Amino acid sequence: MAAQQTREQQQQEEVEEELDEFVPIDKLQSLGINAGDIKKAKEGGFHTCQSMLMNPKKRLAEIKGLSEAKIEKLVEAARKMCPELGWSTAKQVDEQRSKDIVKLSLGADALNELLGGGIETKAITEMYGEYRQALCSAADRKDTDLPHTVRDISDASGDGRRAYTHEQQSELLVALAAMMSQEHFKLLIVDSIMALFRVDFSGRGELSERQQKLGLLMSRLKKIADEFNVAVVITNQVMSDPSGGAMFVADPKKAVGGHVLAHASTVRLSLRKGKAEQRLMKVVDAPNLPEAEASFQLQLDGVADYKG
């Protein structure tokens, strides 16, 4: 019993230490901010001091019940709580990055090596490919002794919680920020980022509006990644390249979403089918990785190295 309590206490201390990566907005009371104003800010979707500084004043002005003067006071208090959000030397940035960044394993040594250790937090990793390229496979397991499996996953796809429009998709991110300010998460997966946008917007006449809304969604994802130090993984669809030069390239398919999605993604990975059970992952674009390729395969218990 004593050993179990010790483990639980250590886990709680680890969670509290990791939650200190951001500053809860409730701490602004120590700087004289009214508790009622803090509650209104949280109802508007702002749960950390960092979120107050990551959004423009016109976005903060949408918070119901807060005047322009109160918003200015909130922002100034949040700035005092986050003195590190300013100019730093390259050495300081590198040291802080080494301290903060966590790399999440993909389960296959070849993929981890391809990505320099795994999927990084504070970044958006995009994976795109044709159907049957899914990187996640669900195992029908009921083993409750596995602490980091389904019992630790929060899902927004069942019991009426699935997003059926791009507006609902954005609203779920607001609720997600509230969850992350209370609990510890390290991975956010958005399955098929473009699916709802391709349905809700059709034709070239709505393309500009679609890309603008897509840019706002990607901006929110990037803020969540930075604010809570989580890895954001998005899957994407592909289309055949309609240009005349498509016949001269080995793979004429390209990711949908245009330049807006391409620029917003930190790392872009393409997935394609190989022979038999082989799948291939290629680094298409990354700020710190060479363009390379690795093989893997899907099993009932997840991703594994290709054994063909």
C-alpha positions in Angstrom: 0.0 0.0 0.0 2.8 2.4 0.9 4.6 1.6 -2.4 1.4 2.3 -4.4 0.9 5.6 -2.6 4.5 6.6 -3.4 4.0 5.8 -7.1 0.8 7.8 -7.2 2.5 10.7 -5.4 5.4 10.7 -7.9 3.0 10.6 -10.9 1.0 13.5 -9.4 4.2 15.5 -8.9 5.3 14.8 -12.5 1.9 16.0 -13.8 2.1 19.2 -11.7 5.6 19.9 -12.9 4.5 19.4 -16.6 1.5 21.6 -16.1 3.8 24.4 -15.0 4.9 24.7 -18.7 2.0 27.2 -19.0 0.6 29.7 -16.6 -3.1 29.2 -15.6 -5.1 32.4 -16.0 -6.4 32.0 -12.4 -3.0 33.2 -11.2 -3.8 36.7 -12.5 -5.8 37.2 -9.3 -2.4 37.7 -7.5 -2.0 40.8 -9.8 -5.3 42.3 -8.9 -7.5 40.9 -11.7 -11.1 40.4 -10.6 -12.2 36.7 -10.3 -15.3 37.5 -12.3 -13.3 38.9 -15.2 -11.1 35.7 -15.2 -14.2 33.6 -15.3 -15.5 35.5 -18.3 -12.2 35.0 -20.1 -12.3 31.3 -19.4 -15.8 31.1 -20.7 -14.5 32.8 -23.9 -12.0 30.0 -24.4 -8.9 31.6 -22.7 -7.5 29.4 -19.9 -3.8 30.4 -19.7 -1.8 33.6 -19.7 -0.1 32.5 -22.8 -3.4 32.3 -24.7 -4.1 35.9 -23.8 -0.8 36.9 -25.4 -1.1 34.7 -28.5 -4.3 36.3 -29.8 -5.0 39.7 -31.3 -7.0 42.3 -29.5 -9.9 41.9 -31.9 -10.2 38.3 -30.9 -10.1 39.1 -27.2 -12.8 41.8 -27.8 -15.2 38.9 -28.6 -15.2 37.9 -24.9 -18.6 38.6 -23.6 -18.8 41.0 -20.6 -15.3 42.4 -20.9 -14.7 46.0 -21.9 -11.7 47.2 -23.8 -10.1 48.6 -20.6 -10.5 45.3 -18.8 -9.0 43.4 -21.7 -6.0 45.8 -21.7 -5.6 45.1 -18.0 -5.8 41.3 -18.5 -3.2 41.4 -21.3 -0.8 43.6 -19.2 -1.1 41.2 -16.2 -0.6 38.2 -18.5 2.6 39.8 -19.9 4.0 40.2 -16.4 3.2 36.5 -15.7 5.1 35.4 -18.9 8.3 37.5 -18.9 10.0 34.8 -21.0 7.9 35.7 -24.0 10.3 38.3 -25.4 13.7 38.5 -27.0 16.3 35.8 -26.3 19.7 34.8 -27.6 20.0 31.8 -30.0 21.8 29.9 -27.2 18.9 30.5 -24.7 16.4 29.4 -27.3 18.3 26.2 -28.1 18.7 25.4 -24.4 15.0 26.1 -23.7 14.0 24.0 -26.7 16.2 21.1 -25.6 14.5 21.3 -22.2 10.9 21.5 -23.5 10.7 19.4 -26.6 9.5 15.8 -26.1 9.8 13.2 -28.9 7.0 10.6 -29.1 7.9 7.2 -30.5 6.0 5.8 -33.5 6.6 2.2 -32.5 9.0 1.4 -35.4 12.7 2.0 -35.1 13.0 2.9 -38.8 10.4 5.6 -38.4 11.9 7.0 -35.2 15.3 7.2 -36.9 13.7 8.9 -39.9 12.2 11.6 -37.7 15.2 12.1 -35.5 13.8 10.3 -32.5 10.1 10.6 -33.0 7.3 13.1 -33.4 8.1 16.4 -31.7 6.0 18.4 -29.4 5.4 22.1 -30.2 5.1 21.2 -33.8 2.4 20.2 -36.4 3.2 17.0 -38.2 1.1 16.4 -41.3 0.8 12.9 -42.8 -0.9 12.5 -46.2 -1.6 9.6 -48.6 -4.2 7.5 -50.3 -6.7 5.4 -48.4 -5.3 2.3 -46.5 -2.3 4.3 -45.4 -3.5 4.8 -41.8 -0.6 4.9 -39.4 -2.8 4.1 -36.4 -4.3 0.6 -36.1 -6.8 -0.2 -33.3 -6.3 -3.4 -31.4 -9.3 -5.1 -29.8 -7.8 -5.3 -26.4 -9.4 -5.1 -23.0 -6.2 -5.1 -20.9 -6.9 -2.5 -18.1 -3.3 -3.0 -16.9 -2.0 -0.9 -19.8 -1.7 2.6 -18.3 -1.1 4.5 -21.5 -3.6 3.0 -23.9 -7.3 3.7 -24.4 -7.9 4.7 -20.8 -5.7 7.7 -21.3 -7.3 8.8 -24.6 -10.0 11.5 -24.9 -12.0 11.2 -28.1 -14.4 13.5 -29.9 -15.8 11.1 -32.4 -18.6 9.2 -30.7 -21.9 9.7 -28.9 -22.9 12.7 -30.9 -19.6 14.5 -30.3 -18.2 14.1 -33.8 -17.6 17.3 -35.8 -19.9 17.4 -38.8 -18.9 20.9 -39.9 -15.7 22.9 -39.9 -17.3 25.3 -37.4 -17.8 22.4 -35.0 -14.2 21.3 -35.6 -13.0 24.8 -34.4 -15.4 24.7 -31.4 -14.0 21.4 -30.3 -10.5 23.1 -30.1 -11.9 25.7 -27.7 -13.2 22.9 -25.4 -9.9 21.1 -25.8 -8.0 24.0 -24.5 -10.1 23.9 -21.3 -9.3 20.2 -20.9 -5.5 20.7 -21.5 -5.4 23.4 -18.8 -6.7 20.8 -16.3 -5.1 17.6 -17.4 -1.8 16.5 -18.9 -1.8 15.6 -22.6 1.2 15.2 -25.0 -0.5 14.3 -28.4 -3.4 15.7 -30.4 -4.5 13.9 -33.5 -6.8 15.6 -36.1 -8.0 12.9 -38.5 -8.5 14.1 -42.1 -8.0 17.8 -41.5 -9.5 18.7 -44.9 -12.5 16.4 -45.1 -15.0 18.9 -43.7 -13.6 21.8 -45.6 -14.0 20.0 -48.9 -17.6 19.3 -48.1 -18.6 22.8 -46.6 -16.9 24.8 -49.4 -17.3 23.9 -53.0 -16.0 25.6 -56.2 -13.5 28.3 -56.9 -16.0 30.9 -55.7 -15.6 29.7 -52.1 -11.9 28.8 -52.3 -10.7 32.1 -50.7 -13.1 31.8 -47.8 -12.2 28.1 -47.3 -8.5 28.9 -47.2 -9.0 31.7 -44.7 -11.0 29.5 -42.3 -8.4 26.7 -42.8 -5.6 29.2 -41.9 -7.5 30.1 -38.7 -7.9 26.5 -37.7 -4.2 25.8 -38.3 -3.3 28.8 -36.3 -5.3 27.5 -33.4 -3.6 24.2 -33.6 -0.2 25.8 -33.6 -1.1 27.9 -30.6 -2.3 24.7 -28.7 1.0 23.0 -29.6 3.1 25.9 -28.2 0.8 26.7 -25.3 0.6 23.2 -23.9 3.7 21.6 -25.3 1.9 18.9 -27.2 2.6 17.2 -30.5 -0.1 17.9 -33.1 -0.5 15.2 -35.8 -2.9 15.8 -38.7 -3.8 13.4 -41.4 -4.6 14.7 -44.9 -6.2 13.6 -48.1 -4.6 13.7 -51.6 -5.7 14.5 -55.1 -4.3 13.7 -58.5 -2.2 16.6 -59.9 -4.2 17.9 -62.9 -1.3 19.8 -64.4 0.2 18.7 -67.7 3.5 17.6 -66.1 1.8 15.0 -63.9 2.7 12.2 -66.4 6.4 12.9 -66.0 6.6 12.4 -62.2 6.6 9.0 -60.4 3.8 9.9 -58.0 1.3 12.5 -59.5 -0.7 12.8 -56.3 -0.3 15.7 -54.0 -1.8 16.8 -50.6 -4.9 19.0 -50.6 -5.1 22.2 -48.7 -2.8 24.3 -50.9 -0.1 26.6 -49.6 -2.1 27.5 -46.4 -1.8 24.0 -45.1 1.7 23.5 -46.5 3.1 26.6 -44.7 1.3 25.9 -41.5 2.6 22.3 -41.1 6.0 22.0 -39.4 6.8 18.6 -40.8 5.2 17.0 -43.9 5.2 13.3 -44.4 3.9 11.3 -47.3 2.6 7.7 -47.0 2.3 5.2 -49.7 1.7 1.5 -50.2 4.6 -0.8 -50.9 4.6 -4.5 -51.7 2.6 -6.9 -49.5 2.3 -5.4 -46.0 4.9 -2.8 -46.6 4.2 0.9 -46.1 6.6 3.7 -47.0 6.9 7.1 -45.2 8.9 9.9 -46.8 10.0 13.2 -45.3 8.7 15.8 -47.8 9.4 19.0 -45.8 11.0 19.6 -42.4 13.1 22.3 -40.9 15.6 19.9 -39.3 15.3 16.6 -41.2 16.8 15.5 -44.5 14.5 14.2 -47.3 14.5 10.5 -46.7 12.3 7.4 -46.7 11.6 4.5 -44.3 9.5 1.3 -44.4 7.0 0.1 -41.8 4.0 -2.2 -41.5 0.8 -2.2 -39.5 -0.1 -4.9 -37.0 -2.9 -5.5 -34.6 -0.8 -4.0 -31.8 0.2 -1.0 -33.8 3.1 0.2 -36.0 6.2 -2.0 -36.4 9.3 -2.3 -38.5 8.8 -4.0 -41.9 10.0 -7.6 -41.8 9.6 -8.4 -45.5 
